[in-house]
């Protein structure tokens, strides 16, 4: 079993070296699909042995699937530049590579770091993601920018015990800026699929999201950052539905 690691990038010079170092022991090839970074991302990736391909950004889902299309091996480890394998996860993947009957897909626990603090509660606590899979049985789907791997109905993923470490945001300002960007992307994606907004969704959906994440999922136990994450997540929901509603008003 051989593994192609695929990564999409744009101005990830602060993250890409850590990411590539973490996959070096498990990767038989590394494909970096770069959206014409203006920093040193491409140069660093090449120095680390990755094949770098330049491609104008097509959307998160489209870009990640395109990266997979360049892979020479059937098994794909698709991760983001701000993620890295911990040593336990790397060892597990090495063991899988030696297995006579690997699964067609694997759940991987993702552990999130926010402004230097590891988040243990709320919606951003350790979550499971499909990131290692056979490319004939899975592809990226979902709704931009919140993509996910969609598997064939017959696939039964196994779960790995190691962690995929995710450095989400280095500052609150960085997160705030992404909230506006992601809300706009999501609203446009919803519009394309025919989804509608309403004043009901604009008002109640962000309230529900905040209460769910901060109270019921215990985000409050992460202290100040738990409150900030829940608040900004709710704001993104509000902005998404508000923007989607504006599309309908503009058409009237």
N, C-alpha and C positions, 0 to 999 in steps of 0.2 A: 504494500500500500504506500503510495506516494501522495504528498499533500502540496497543493498550490495555495499559498497565502495571498489573498487579494485585499488591497487597501485603497480607498479613494482619498485624495488629499487636495487641500488648498491652503497654502500658508500655514503649514504645520511644522515649521522648523523647530519649535520648542518641544514637540512631542515625538516626532517621527523616529529619532534615534532610539529612544527608550522602547518604542513599539517594536522596531525591527530587531533590536537586541533580544527581546523577549521571545521572538519566534524563530530565531536563527537555528536553534537546535532541532526544530520540528519541521522546518520548511525545506522542501525539495526545489521550490522556486518561489520567488516573491514578485508579485505583479503590483506595481503602484500606478494607479491611474490618476494623474495629476491634472488639475484644472488650471494650468498655466500660473502656478504660484509665482508671486513676486518676491518671495524670500528665498532661503536656501534649501527648501524642502526637497526639490528634485536632486540637487547636488548631494545632499546628505544621504538620500535613499540610494543613489548610485554608488556612493562610497561604501554603503553597507551591503552591496551585492544585489540590490533589487533591479528588476527590469522596469524602467520608468517610461510610461506612455502618456503623451499629452493629449488631453481631450477637453474641449469646452464643456462646462457643466450642463448636464441634461436633466438634472433632478436626482435626488438621492437614490431612489429605486432604480432608475434607468442607468445611472452611473455605476452602481454596484453590480448590476447584472451584466453591463458591458465589460467590467473588469473580469468577471467570471468567464466571459466568452474568450478572453485571451489566455486562460489557464490551460496548460498542457496535461494536467493530471485530473483524475475524476473526483478526488476528494478535495474539498475547498474549506479552508479556514478563512472566513471573511470577518475582518475586524476593522475598527476605526483607528485612525492615527493617535487618538488620545486614549487608547486602551493598550493593555499589555498583559501577557500571561504571567501568573505567578509561577514559582518553581514547581509547585505541586501539580498544577494544570499541565505544564510542559512535560513533566514526567509521565502523567497519564496519557497524553497524546503520543508520546514516544512508545509507550506500551501498546497502544492501539495499533500503531504502525506495524508492530511485529505480530499482531493477531492474525490468525487464519480466517476469522469470520467477523470482521468489524461490522458494527451497526451501520445503517444507512444515514443516520443523523444522531447528533448528540446535543443534549441540553447542557449549557454551561452557566454556572452562577456568575453574575456580574456584581461587583462590589464598587460603589460609587464614592468618589472623593469630591467634596464641594468646598472650595476656598481653603484647602488644606485639611479639612476634617472629613473623616470617613463617616458616611451616613448609615445609621443602623436601624432607622425606623421610617415611617411614612411611605409614600409611594416610591421613594428613591432608595429604599432599603435594598439589600441584596435581592436581585431579580434574576430569573432564568431566561436565557436567550439561546436560540439555535444559532450556532456559529460554525460548527463543523458538520459537514454533510456531503453526501454524494451528489454531484451536480445534476445527475439524471433524475433525481428525486426531489429536488428543492430549488427554489429561486427566491429572489427578493420580491416582496409584494407589500401590501398595506396601502396607506395613503401618505404621500409626502407631507411633511418631512419625517413622519414617524413610521419608518419602514420596519418590516419584519420578514423572516424567512417563512415561506409557505411551502409545506411539504405535500407530497402525494398522499392520498388518503390511506394507502396501505402501510405507510412508514410508521414504525413505533420507535421513537427516539429513546436512547439510553441517557442517563444523567451522569455527568462527571462531578467529582468532588472538589476539584481545584477551583480557583477564582480567576475570572477575567477582571482585571483592575481598570477602573474607568476614572480618569481625571476629567470631570465634567466641565467645571468652570474655575478659573483662577481668581475671579473677582465677581462681586455682585453686579457691577456695571456691565461686565461681559455677558452675564446671564440676562440682564434687563434688555440689552441690545438684541440678543437672540430671541427673546420673547416676541418682540415686534416682527422680526424676520420670519420666525416659524409660524406665527399666527397668519401672516400674509400668505405664506406658501400653502398652509393647510386650507385656508379659505378658498384659494384658487383651485386646489385639488378637489375640494368638496363641490365647488361649482361645476367642474368638469364631469363629475359623477352624477350630477343632478340633485345633490342634497340641498335642502332648504334650511334657512334659519327662521327664527321668530323672536318676538320680544320676550316670550316665555323662556326660550333657550338662552337669550342674551343675559337675562336677569338671574334665572335659577341655576343654570348649568355651572357657572363659576362658583356660586355659593355651595352647591352640592359637592363640587370637586374639593373646595377648601375644607369643608367639614369632614369629608371622607378621608382626605390625606392627613390633616392635622389632628383630628380628634380620633376617628375610628381606626386609622392606621398608625396612630401614636407618633405622628411627626413632632408633636410637642416635646417628646423626650430627646430630640436632637437639639434642643435649646434654640438659640437665636437663628441658626441656619435652618432648623426645621420650620420655623415660622416663615422665613424668607422664601424657602423653596415652595411651601404650600401657597403662599400669597402670589408669587410670580407664576406658578402653574395655573392658579385660578385666573390670573390676569390674562394669560395666553388664551385660555378658553373663552373668556369674555371678548377679547379682541378678535378672535377667530370668528365667532358667531356674529359679532357686530359688523365685521367686514363682509361676511357672507350675506348678511341682510342688506348691506348697501348695494351689492350687485343687483339684487332683485329690485330695489327702489330705483336704481338708475335705468332699469329696463322699462319701467312704467311711464 
